[in-house]
């Protein structure tokens, strides 16, 4: 945090950003916001979209679930999420300082960030591709 920067974006090496991703994430004005991508699980299901939202009717005990294409069709582009897509996540300097991340591992980073942030968002207009060896590029 000693550097003089305004933003930090972390993008996994198998994620393909849309050309306007950085501009959209900056324009959101949110201190912590992610894009979204489809995670490949197997050829039959095609995977799920990486962002979790609160849903009191969700089948999980924590009342959250993965966002769907149906959700994206009716929700605003910027939504509050319970878990952002960590493969394409953007921080303002303030957002990174306030999130107090534990850098020791990705799971610890995620959980420490989620515990310390008041709100985390996803931008459903930043639809990243996910390259999967053997299956090519998966898109939303």
VMD Tcl script that draws the C-alpha trace (Angstrom):
set ca {
  {0.00 0.00 0.00}
  {3.01 2.25 0.04}
  {2.71 2.97 -3.69}
  {0.98 6.01 -5.13}
  {-1.77 4.36 -7.15}
  {-5.50 4.93 -7.46}
  {-6.68 1.43 -8.41}
  {-5.72 -2.23 -8.22}
  {-7.22 -4.86 -10.50}
  {-6.51 -8.57 -10.15}
  {-7.24 -10.73 -13.18}
  {-6.49 -14.46 -13.31}
  {-4.37 -15.64 -16.22}
  {-7.22 -17.64 -17.79}
  {-9.68 -14.72 -17.79}
  {-10.28 -12.57 -20.87}
  {-11.47 -9.04 -20.04}
  {-13.86 -7.14 -22.29}
  {-12.14 -4.12 -23.87}
  {-14.20 -1.68 -21.76}
  {-13.86 -3.54 -18.43}
  {-11.49 -1.15 -16.66}
  {-13.50 1.91 -17.71}
  {-16.75 0.35 -16.47}
  {-15.25 -0.69 -13.14}
  {-13.79 2.79 -12.54}
  {-17.04 4.49 -13.60}
  {-19.02 2.38 -11.10}
  {-17.59 4.44 -8.26}
  {-17.60 1.35 -6.02}
  {-14.57 0.75 -3.79}
  {-14.67 -3.05 -4.32}
  {-16.33 -4.48 -7.44}
  {-15.82 -7.50 -9.66}
  {-16.70 -8.52 -13.16}
  {-18.32 -11.92 -13.74}
  {-17.34 -15.05 -15.66}
  {-18.65 -18.56 -16.18}
  {-16.76 -21.20 -14.20}
  {-16.42 -24.45 -16.08}
  {-17.37 -27.47 -13.98}
  {-18.20 -30.12 -16.53}
  {-19.43 -30.41 -20.09}
  {-23.00 -31.34 -19.05}
  {-23.75 -28.36 -16.81}
  {-21.55 -25.76 -18.45}
  {-20.74 -24.34 -15.02}
  {-22.13 -21.36 -13.16}
  {-21.58 -17.61 -13.09}
  {-19.07 -16.55 -10.47}
  {-20.81 -14.17 -8.09}
  {-23.08 -15.01 -5.18}
  {-26.14 -13.02 -4.15}
  {-28.34 -13.10 -1.08}
  {-31.52 -15.13 -1.53}
  {-33.60 -16.14 1.48}
  {-35.12 -18.94 -0.63}
  {-31.77 -20.38 -1.67}
  {-31.28 -24.10 -1.03}
  {-28.03 -23.44 0.86}
  {-27.97 -22.90 4.60}
  {-26.30 -19.49 4.24}
  {-29.16 -18.09 2.08}
  {-26.91 -17.29 -0.87}
  {-26.66 -18.65 -4.39}
  {-24.82 -18.10 -7.64}
  {-26.23 -15.42 -9.91}
  {-27.96 -16.66 -13.08}
  {-28.58 -15.28 -16.57}
  {-32.21 -14.76 -15.50}
  {-31.02 -12.55 -12.63}
  {-28.78 -10.56 -14.96}
  {-31.71 -9.92 -17.31}
  {-33.80 -8.21 -14.61}
  {-31.25 -6.68 -12.23}
  {-29.32 -3.44 -12.63}
  {-25.79 -3.79 -13.99}
  {-24.22 -3.05 -10.61}
  {-25.45 -5.34 -7.84}
  {-24.47 -5.99 -4.25}
  {-23.07 -9.50 -3.85}
  {-22.19 -11.73 -0.93}
  {-19.15 -13.02 -2.83}
  {-17.57 -11.30 -5.82}
  {-15.77 -12.98 -8.70}
  {-12.21 -13.12 -7.37}
  {-10.85 -13.85 -10.86}
  {-11.58 -10.29 -11.96}
  {-11.73 -7.96 -8.98}
  {-11.14 -4.23 -8.82}
  {-10.28 -2.03 -5.83}
  {-9.99 1.67 -5.42}
  {-7.14 2.66 -3.11}
  {-9.69 3.41 -0.39}
  {-11.45 0.09 -0.98}
  {-8.23 -1.87 -0.64}
  {-7.20 -0.04 2.55}
  {-10.66 -0.49 4.11}
  {-10.97 -4.16 3.14}
  {-7.91 -5.11 5.25}
  {-7.07 -8.23 3.21}
  {-5.01 -11.13 4.51}
  {-2.54 -11.74 1.67}
  {-1.35 -15.16 2.90}
  {-3.63 -17.18 0.58}
  {-6.54 -16.63 -1.80}
  {-9.19 -18.11 0.55}
  {-7.92 -15.99 3.46}
  {-7.80 -12.93 1.22}
  {-11.44 -13.48 0.18}
  {-12.79 -14.13 3.67}
  {-10.86 -11.30 5.33}
  {-12.02 -8.89 2.64}
  {-15.66 -9.97 2.91}
  {-15.62 -9.67 6.70}
  {-14.22 -6.14 6.70}
  {-16.11 -4.56 3.77}
  {-19.49 -2.97 4.32}
  {-20.55 -3.85 0.77}
  {-19.06 -5.63 -2.22}
  {-20.43 -5.38 -5.75}
  {-20.37 -7.09 -9.13}
  {-20.77 -5.37 -12.48}
  {-22.83 -7.70 -14.67}
  {-21.88 -5.64 -17.73}
  {-18.26 -6.76 -17.30}
  {-18.72 -10.27 -18.68}
  {-15.33 -11.89 -18.84}
  {-14.40 -14.89 -20.90}
  {-12.88 -17.91 -19.17}
  {-10.39 -19.97 -21.10}
  {-10.50 -23.66 -20.27}
  {-7.87 -25.91 -21.77}
  {-9.56 -28.55 -23.87}
  {-12.86 -26.68 -24.06}
  {-11.81 -23.23 -25.30}
  {-13.33 -19.93 -24.26}
  {-16.47 -20.00 -22.11}
  {-18.62 -16.89 -22.26}
  {-21.73 -15.72 -20.45}
}
mol new
graphics top color blue
foreach p $ca { graphics top sphere $p radius 0.5 }
foreach p [lrange $ca 0 end-1] q [lrange $ca 1 end] { graphics top cylinder $p $q radius 0.2 }
display resetview
